[in-house]
Amino acid sequence: MKKLVTLILFFIGLVTFSQTDDNPLEVTPTVEKVSDTEYDLIFNILIAEDWHLYSQYNPEDASLPLTITPAEGETGYTLSGKAKESETETEFSDIWGKDEIFFVEEATLTQRIIVSDSTLSKITLNVDAQVCKEYCLPFDEDFSFIVSLDSGEVVQTVAEVDDKSKQLSESLKLDLKNEAMLESSTEGETKKKDSSLFNIFLLGFAGGLLAFLTPCVFPMVPLTVSFFTKRSEKRGKGVAGAILYGVFIMLIYALLSVPFHYLDSLDPEILNNISTNIWLNLIFFVILIFFAGSFFGLYEITLPSSWGNSADGASSKVGGVVGIFFMALTLAIVSFSCTGPILGSLLASSLSSNGGAMQLSAGMTGFGMALALPFALFALFPGWLNTLPRSGSWLNAVKVVLGFLELALAFKFLSNADLVGHWNLLKREVFIGIWAFIAFLMALYLFGFIGKKYGRISVFRMFIGLLALGVAFYFAQGVMKKPIWDQSEVLSGLAPPKFHSIYSQDNKCPLNLNCFKDFDEGLAYAKSVNKPILLDFTGWACVNCRKMEENIWSEPDVYKVLSDDYVLISLYVDDHQRMLPKEEQFDYIRPNGKIKRIRTYGDKWATLQIANFKTASQPFYVSLSPNLEVLNSPEQYTDRDTYYKWLKTGLERFNSGTD
């Protein structure tokens, strides 16, 4: 749990991470013989600037302390207590609520070793550490050191695996033919990503407009704009200041996404692992439920008031451009009770999508721009202030409606955890029924049947209530075995897949297609029937995978090709609950030298994708012949015509090569 909390703190650090930060610790070990049975192993550690290393004595339930332990299974010696430490520093942590103990710049650790076996010539010690600045680096493996008692030499070990692991690792590297095909889709994929980023930007912009219409932000417009228009006798200077204020607001929100751009440098699969982690999805579920409660007025979520007071005080003292920046920061802090839940939803949704940091940056920039734009516009045209509606009950209604939307989104993350964990609690019809009930409750609130009464209901509120009621009825018929309206276009990627149903299905494959969920089994079948392979890298919690399956694969001509002409192999990269048989588990050495433990089917399929196709995004489709010839450039999330043409091209190349 502490490692999970540390990882979450790593996400929200508002810092950049230079190339030198990859190795913030430089460890130099030496050994000194004290007596025939005692040795001192000395670690001299240099710590990069701005980083700190936690002590062995850091308190429990805080950041992870440094530990020195014998290698597993080694005997003939013991460690004499904890290592002696050089000077440390102590500082109170607001996060953990207690003093933390750590080293800065350098550290020296002296570990006394007592040898009981006179024939012992070398020992191995593991040093596990956590090094942080505004965020922490998660360590996948310990530092391991081999100590020679004869020569007094200490060598840091290089990651090694046994012969079985080497053999199974090699089996993941497919003997692909015509690999040049793998490089030809880069330009097209870049265009698709650019289009996706623009869509995310628009969604973030819409979220910013909603945040602007909340009680925390809307009433501040006249006050803020009046301040800037009156702060100088020259109106132009005041307008320029207001525009700069808006730019700083946008910049502050955009900077929130900066640390995420360095996650891939730690592990190319890390964003996928985050988005499909059961516990993290459950945490997002609980957080969004908590945010919904805030919007419903049950309590208020605020950042510490001292933060806002400090930022406001700095803006008053400094003045000028820097003062305007602190005014923007003050707005971001004091409006957090309304913007925080929306930002939390944006963060959670970005981590659940293939695009991660870039999508988050696009969404945050759109959010900040929408929130800042009104301040600049009203400063340019102050007469517009007279057209603004007065603050009143409608602002609270906006918050409550946002609460219902947060509640619906929360169940999406619970559904992700259910799918990845194979719990079978939130089947498709159950999920849709919950959304229908939430929409119905929203309609009742807008009509005034539940919640606080505010007198006469406006025409606009009545219209939104009727819209919510219509959505409730539309969702409600989705719980039937054969819905009146096909909901694939609207709910694909949001609701669980159609085969995850309370009603009996022919199989657990998309659209009842015949599919294999093991690569070797599918390959053997393709050879036996001499058909090309559609290798489908997918995920239980993959939104775009469901959209492709339910909107593109379901098209009659596409479905016919998939059903009649291809052998479908669907590999779920987030299937981390199904363990591989013991004899198939192994250790895989990544290109950076770190060891990845392959223990689940998800580990295996994600690594197979990375090792052969140098990408970790899903959906990812590869057309192969039974002898592993790449028939076409890989395809990802796309439109119906492009995908159908891609399937037919691969099939034609297969047939021409086998005639």
Disulfide bonds with the S-S distance in Angstrom:
Cys132-Cys136 2.04
Cys216-Cys338 2.01
Cys509-Cys515 1.94
Cys542-Cys545 2.15
